[in-house]
Amino acid sequence: MNQVNPGPEPTKEPAKQDGVVDISDAGSVLQPNFQARSKQRPGQHPPRQQKRRHRGHGSPAGAVANTQKPNRPERRDRRNYRHASPAKAKVQPLKGTIVSRGHGQKLRIIPLGGSGETGDKNMLVFEYDRDILVVDAGVKFPTPDMPGIDYVVCDTTYLEENRDRIRAFLITHGHEDHIGGMPYIWPKFPVPIYTAPLTAGFIKAKFEEHGITNAEFRIIKSGEKIQIGAFSIEPVQMTHSIPDILGLAITSPAGLVFHATDWKVDFTPAFGKPTDFDKLAELSRRGVLCMLTDSTGVLVPGHTLSEQVVSKSLEDIFVEAKGRLIVSSFSSRIDRLQHVASACAKVGRRLFLAGRSMERNANIAIDLGYLKVPQGVLGDIRTVNSLPDSKIVVMCTGSQGEEGSALTRMSTGEHRHIRIKQGDTVVLSSSTVPGNERAVEQSINNLYRCGAEVVTKSELDIHSSGHGSREEIKHILNIVKPKYLIPIHGDYRRFVEMRKLAVTLDIKEENVLIIENGQIAEFDLQGKGTISDEKVQVGSVLIDGLGVGDVGEIVLRDRQTMAADGVFLIILTVDGRKGTLLTSPDIISRGFVYMKESEDLISETRAAVKRSHAAHISRTKAQTNWELFKKELRDDIGQFLFDKTQRRPMVIPVVIQV
């Protein structure tokens, strides 16, 4: 049977195995019917041109530059991809020995993102000999101390140094922290993308927005076996908060590794079949060398709520509510959207979608047959105000209080079609992401000011986590029985708690390998696992508008200074030959003090500028060094303003020579 060879020819292919599915041609190159989506579905908002701030055909990939010129496959599409130097911000490159090539007959597992941080920009590298598999390429949303930044993706320097060894991307599911970085990362490594249909649909839509048209998708499903270089891959059906979630059983000459990705145990999921426990038991009988597993819920006792309970709670709210219902959730929660659509059909309400990502994901899920909306339920948002309030349900984004989201604009009266009013019931069907607490609280307060009732998961069972709780983790570990365990998708505290839990289940403490981004877990052919002393370069690449990687720590610090203390501009017009002042210095303050109310401070500062200028001219005579003068003036006035106000604005001296 033929084997798949998606990338450059490896040095040596392993022996063929019985039952290996050849999907090199398979149809399973996804071609979702995106043209069909461009036609207006009954009750659907027609497509419209969006003015996007940071996307365009001129720079679709936004790739980080590679200063080397390694041999690599020719692009099928010679687009003028944008390149920029990688910026390291917030997460600094790890200190230690930096490696760039594999170590022969060892399996190496390297997290480039998502380990040591709670589910942000997940990205894993599996490496054996000359073959590399990249699992997921997620995005992180900026923290409050990253003003102006749109997204954060992984530093891919290690992959760029080894691009000739990369065989494929394997994507486990369609959440942003697993696929959001694909438009910025994949164009640098244009190898086949193996994933499930819905995930492929989400990625393809992102690629189309960025003008990327040369991607090759290969559809995989549970029960298959795919050979990629030295690796044999078996997708495993798992359960999460999105359909088409696949764990990956990855066999190499070093042994069998099970990458469980994000998961929970739900015997009555909203979509498809529950976790394939028979397959997990089969893997256990074969002997699992190592298991990588989600550690998000290790601190949560008991079991995670079933989606069927959430569905029943939503139906009860729909029956009792007299006015309009606005349900806010993550746009990728297709299961939650299905619950809302089904509840609308039962109580005779119309469903309207608000938010571009919500509309896009819903359309993809409908086209691929995952989301089933009864005829006549889905309405056009432009006609929402033509129905009585008792017949209206709006599903929207904004459950995290995001600036510019549909719910936020509704609560501030800025939404084109809907304004929150007395009698509305707003259901926040999500949990608050750590770091978003203030934004969510502010959003809830705005909703109450508008007269709405707000229902959160603290009052009713309207949200279920997609991550298994402590008892579920025990259950899965008892089935799989791995020799080694690598916690992923969590911070260091959760990793340590996973180790404590694993020890109670007879996994040796030294066999729980806690690795953070850039560290390397190695397994030799005898099945011995260790954490290498070597590390690879990792960090964060910041995406700001069309710029990818061109905003670094210095620029961020400047932005933080301007946001915190403002800008103080000093303009001096001087005689180009003598260096003497021709006019009194001009001063402009933005975000520091209001000049009309601070005339005394401005006058004193102007006098201090004149003194500093006179002292510099006196020292240098006719040999005035204006660059040195500007540096001295910046320091002198910075200290002067601090002494007067205990604040340090950004001082910018400008010298105009006449």
N, C-alpha and C positions, 0 to 999 in steps of 0.2 A: 504494500500500500504506500502511496506517495506521502511524503512529509511536506509540511509547509516550510517554505524558506522565504520569509517576508523581507529580510534585509540582505546585507552583503553576505557573501558566502562564508560560512563559518569554517574554521580550520578542520573540524571533524564532526560529522553527524553521528549521533548515537544510533545504536541498532534500532530497527523498526520494532514496534510493539503491536501485539494483537489488540484489536479493538480501537486502534487509533483512527480517528475520523479525519479524512482529508478534506479540509475546507478551503483549499487554496483558491478554488474558483467559486466557491459556493455562493450562492445567491445571497448568498448571504452577505454580499456587498450591499449595504443598505441603500435604498433609493426611496426614502419616504416621499409621499406625494405632496410636496410643498406647494406645487402649482395649484393643487386642489384647494389648499388652504387660502390661496389668494382670491378664490371665488367666495362670494359672500354666502355663508351658511344662513339659513333662515333664523332671524333673530340675532345674528352676529354683527358686531360692529365691523363695518367694512375697513379694509386695510388703508392705512394712511402713511404718508411720508413722515418719518420722525427725524427731527434735528438732533443728532447725537453729538455730544460734546467731544467724545474721544474715540470715535470710530470713523473710518473712511477707507475708500478704496486705495488711496495713495499709500497707506501703511497698514496693511491688513494684519500683519503678523505681530508687529511690535516686538520683535525678537531682540534678545540681548546679544551684543556683539561677541564674536569669537576672534581673538586677535591672532590665533594660529590659523593655519590653512591645512587641516588634516584631509586625507582622502575621504571622500564621502560620495554617496550615490548622487547622480545628477538629478536635480528637481525635474519633475515632469512638467511643471509650470514655472517658467523663469520669471516669476513676478519680482518686482523691485521691492523686496521685503525690507522694512525699516529695521535698522540696527542701532543699538545704543549701548553704551558701556554699562555693565551691571553696577547698581548702587547698593552698598551695604548699609542698611539702616536698621536700627533697633536690635536686630540679631547680628552680632559680629561674627566674622569667620572664627571657627574654632582654632585654638592654639594647639600645636603639636605637629607631628609629621603629616604633611599633606601628600596624599597618594593619588596617582592618576591611572594606574594600570592594575589589572586583576592579578591574583596570586595563584594561577594555575588550578590545581585540583582541589579547590575549596569553593564551597557555596558561601557567598557573601551577601548579607542583607543590610542595606544602608538606607535609613530614613533621611530624605532631603527636607522633609517638612512634616508637621503633624505629630511629632514625638517630643514630648516635653512641653507641648502647648495643646490646649483643648480643641482638637479637631480642626485646626487652622491649616490651610494649604497643604493638605495631605499629599505626600508623594514618596513612594518607596522604590528602591532599586534592588532587583534580584540579579545576581551576577555569578556566572560559573564559567571559568576559562575565558573563551572569547565571546561569550554571549551575555547580553544584558537585556532584561525586561524592565520596563518602567510601569509601575502600577499607580494609576491615578495621577492627576495634576490639578490640584485644587487651588483655590484663591482664598485669601484672608481679607476681610473687610477692615478698613483702617480704624485705628483707635483714636480717641479724642486728641492725642498728642501728635497726630499726623495731619495737620491742616492742609486741605487741598488735595489730598491723596484719594484716588478712586479705589484702587485695589492694591493688594500686595501678593506677589507670587514668589516661588522659590528661586533661589540662585541656582542655575543649572551649569555652573562652571565644570563640575565633574563630568557631566554628560557631554559637554562640548569637547572636553579632552578625550573622550572615549566614544565619539559619535559613530565611528566605524563598527563598533561592537553592538550597537543598539538594534535589537531585532523587532521589537513591537512595543506598543502601549497597550496595557490591559486596564480597562476602566470598570470598577466594581459597581458603581451606581451613579445616578444623575444629580446628586446634591452639589451645590456650588463649591463646597470645600473639597470636592473630589474631581470636578470637571471645570471649574471656573477659570483655571489657568491655561486650559488647552489652546485657546486662540493665540496666546502669547508664547507658549512653549513648543507646541507641536510643530509649527512651521520650521523650526530649526532642526528637527529630527523627523523628516517626513516618511515614517515607517507605517505599516498597517496598524489600525486601531481595532482591537478586539473588545467587543462589549455586547450587551443585550440591546434589543430593538429600541426601547424607550430612551435609554441612555444615549444611544447613537443619534436618535432624533433630536435630543436636547443639544448635543455637541454640534450636530450639523447646522442647527439653527444659529448657534453662536458663530460658527465658521462663516455662514452666509452673511451675517452682519459685518464681519471683518473682511469680506471679500476673499475668503479662502475657498477654493473650489477643487483642489487636487487631492483631497483626503480620501483614503481608501478605508472603508469600514468593513469589518468582517464580523458577522453576527454569530454569537455563541450562545449556548443555552445549557442548562443543567443536564447532566447525563452524557455529554460529549467528552471526547478526549482529543486534544490538539497538541501536535508536536511543533515546537518552535525552538530550533537550535538544539541545545542540550536539555531543554526543559519539556516535560510533558505536563500539560495543563488540563485539569478537570474542573469545570465550573460546578459550583454547588449551590443549590437553591437555599437562600436564607430569607429571613423576614426582617423588614425595616419599615421606615415610614414612607417608603416610595416603592413602586413596583420594580421588577427586574433587578433585584439586588442579588449579586452573585459573590459568594465566597470563592476562593481559588485554592484548589489542591495542586501544589506545584511539586513535581517530582524531578529530581536531578540525580546525578551519580552519588551525591552525598546523602540522599534520602528524601523522604516525603515531608513537605512543609505545608501546613494549612493556614492560609491567610483568611481569617474569618471576616475581615472588614467590619463595618458597622452592623449591628444586628440586635434583635431582641427575640424573645420567645412569645409567639402569639399563635395559638391554635385556631383562631378564627380571624385571620387577616382580612383586610378590606379587599385585597386583590389576590387572585391566584392561590397557590398552595402554600401551606406553612413550611417552615424549615424542613429540609429533607434529612430527618433524623436517621433514616436507614442508611443514607450515604455517609453520614458522620460515623455511624457504627462500623460501616465497611472500612472507612479510613482507619479507624481505631484498630481493627483486626489486622490491617496491613502494617500498622506501626507508624505513628506520627512522630517524626523526629522533633518537630518544633511547631508550635501554634502561635500565630500573631492574632491578638484579639482586642477588641474594643474595651477600654477600661473606663469609659465615661460614667457608667452607672454603678461602679463598684462601691461607692459610698451610700447608695440608696438601698435601704433594706427591702426585703420582700420581692414582689414581682411587679413588673410593669403592667399598667392598665391595658386591657384589650381594646382594640379599635371598635369592637361591637358595643362596648359600654359607652364609648364616646358617641357613636351613632345614635344610640337610644337617648342620651342626654340632649343632643342637638334636636332631635325630633320633639322632645318635651318642650324645649324652649320655643320651637316653631309653633307648636300648638297654643302655648300660653300667650305669646306676644300679640299685642293688638296693633301696634304700628309697624314701621319699617324695621327690618332686621339687617344689620350690617355685620358680616362675619369676616374677620381678618385672620389670615394665617400665612405661612410661607408659601410662595408661589409654586414650589416643587412638591407640596403636599397634595399629590393627586388623590390620595385616599380621602383626605379631608374634603376635597372638592366633590368627590363622589358621594360622600355622606350628605353634603349640603344639597346637591342636585336631587338625590333620592328623597330627602326630606321635603324639598319643594314640591316634588310630584305628589307626595302623599297628602300634603295640606293645601294644595292648590295655589301655590305662590309661583311667581316668575323669578328666575335667577338672572342677575346682571353681573357681569365681570368688570372690575375696575382695576387698572394697573397693567402696564405693558407686559411685564413678565408673567403676570397671571393669565392674561389673554393668550400670550404665546405658548406657554406650557400647556394650557387647557386645549388649545387647538392641536398641538402635536399629539397629546394623549388621545384626543377624539379621533384624529386621522389614523393612528396606529391601533385603535380599537381597545385601548385601556380604559378610557373614560366613557361611560355610557350615560348620556343625558336623554331622558325621554322627550319625544317630540313635543314641541310647544312650550318647553320649560325655559329654554335659554332665550333671553331677550336682548335687544339692542339698547345699550346704555343711554343712547340719545333719546330714547322714548320712555325712560324710567319715570319721569314725572307725569306721564299720561295715565298712570294706573293709580288706584287708591292705595294708601299706605299699607293696608292689611294684605296686599297682594305682592309686596316687593321684598325681595331678598337680594342684597348686594354682597358679592364675595370679592375681597380686595386684599392688597398687600398693605403693609404698615404696622404689623403687630409688634415690631420692635421699636416703634417710634421714629423710624427713619425719616430724615429730612427729605421732603419732596415725594414721599410715598403717597398713595391714593388716600389712605385713612388720615394721614397728617393734613393733607390739603382739604379734606372734607371738614376736619375739626377747626380749621382756620378760615373757612369760607373761601378757599382758593380753588376748589375743584370745579370743573366746568359744569358738571351736571348734578352734583349732590352736595347739599350742605346739611350737616347734622342739626337736628331740631328737637324740640320737645316731643317726647313720645317714641323716639327711636331707641332701639336696643342694640348695643354694640357688643358682639361676642369676640373676645380675644382668644382664639383657639390655638394657643401656642404657649411655650414656656419662654421666659425671658433669658436671652443669651447673656452670659456674664459680661459686664461692661456696658450693657444697654439699660441698666436699671433706671437711671435718671431720665433718659429719653422716654422710656415707657411710662414712667410716673407722670411726666409732663404731658404726654399724650392723653393719658387717662383723665387728668385734671381738665384739659381743654374740652374733652368730650362731655364731662359733667357740666362745665360752664355753658355748653350749648344745650343742655337739657336732656341729654341722653342717659339711659341706664347702661352701665358697663358690667358685663359678666366675664369673669376670669376663671381660670382653672382652680383657684382657691375656693370658689363658691360651688362649682359644679364640675363633674367629670367631663370636661369639654376638650381635654387635650391628653394625649398619651405620648410619652417619649418614644423615640425610635431606638433607644439604647437599653439593653438588658440591665435589670437591677441585680443585686448581689446574689439572690437565690438562683436566678437564671444563669448567671456566670458559673455558679457551682454546678448546675445541671449540665451545661455544655461541656465543661472541663471533665466531668465524670464520664461523659460519653466518649469524648475524643481521646482522653488519657495521653496527652503529649508528654514526651520525655523532657523537652525544653519549652519554656513559655516566654514570649516577648510581648509585654503590654504595649499597646499603641493607642492613638486617639485619646490622649489625656495629658495632664500635667504630671509633674514628678511625684506629687503627693499620691495621686491615683495609682501610679506605677508601683509605689511602695506598698500601698494597700492591696494591690493585685498580688504582689509577692507574698504578703502575709496570708491572703486567702488561699493561694496555691499551696502553701506549705501545709495547711489544714487538710488538703486533698491529696497528700502524699507526693507532691512534686517537691523535689529537693530544692532547698533555698538557693544553692549555688546554680541551679538550672533555670532560675528565673533571670533572664538577661535583660536588665534595664538599660536601654540605649536611648539617647536623645539624638536630635538632628545632627548628622555628620559623623556619628559613631558607627562602628562596623561590627556586626555579629558574624562570626565565621564558623563554618562547620566543615570538618575534614571528612575524608572517605570512611573513617572509622566511626563517624557519628558523634564526635566530640565537639561541643560548642563552646566558644570563648568570645570574649569581647576584645577586639584588637586594640593595641596601643595606638595604631594609626587612625587618622581621621581624614575626612574629605572636607573640602570647603563648602560651607553652607551659609545662608544668609537670606535677606529679603530684598527683592527687587520691587521698587515702587513704581506704580503706574499712575501717571497724572496727565489726564487728557490724552493727547497723541504721544506723549513722551513715555518711554518705557526704560527705566533705569537711569534717566538723566536727572532725577532728584535724589540726592543722597543726604547724608547726615548733616552736612554743613547747611544745605538749603533748608532742611527741616528745622534746624536750630534757628536760622534766621526767621523763618515763618513763625515759630513759637515765640521768639522775642517780639516780633511785630504784633502778634496777637495778644501777648501778655502786657507789654509796656509801650507799644507804639513806635513811631518813627519821628526823629527830630532831624530836619534837614537844614544845613547851614550853607548859604551861598555867599561867596566872597568874590567881588570883582576887583582885580588888581592890575597895576601897571606891569606889562610884560617885561620891561627892562629893569625898572627900579624895584618892583615887588611891593610898592606901597598900595594901600587901599584907596580905591577911587570913590567908593560909596560906602555907606554904613552896611554892615552885613545883613542880608535878608535871612529870616528864620521862618520855617514852615513846620508846624507840629501837626501830626495826624495820629490820633489814638493815644496821645500822651497827656497833653493839657489842652483845654479850650483857650485859644490865644486871647480872645477878647476879655476873658475873665482872669487871665494870668499875665497882665501887662507888666507887673513888677518883675516877675520871674524872667520874662522875655527880655526886658531891658537889662537886667543884671547879667543874663547870659550873653547878650550882645556885647556888653562891656568886657566880659571874660574872654570872648572871642578876639576882641581888639587887643587885649593884653597879651594873649597867646601869640597873635600875629606879630606884634611889636617885638616880643622877646625873640621869636624865631628870626626875624629880619636882622635884629641886633647881633645875633650870634653868627649868622651865615653871610652877612654883608651882601655882596652882589652875587654870591654863589647859592642862591636860594634853591633848595631841593623841595619842590612842591609835594612830591609823594611822601617824603618824610614829614613835611609840615602837616599834611592831612592826617597822617597816623597820630602825630602828637596832639593835634587839635581834637581828634576823636577821643583820645584817652583823657585829655584834660577836661573837655566839656562833659564827657560821660561821668567822670568823677564829680564834677561840679553839680550836675543835675541830681546825682545820687545823694550828695550831701544835702541838697535842698529838698528833695522829695522822697528819698529812699526808694526810688525806682530807676531802672536802667533802660531807657528807650534805646532803639538802634540809632546811633548818631551817624549821619552821612554828611561829611564835608564835601562841598563842590567848589573848586577854584576856577574862575573864568579869567583868563589872561587877555588883556586888551593891548 
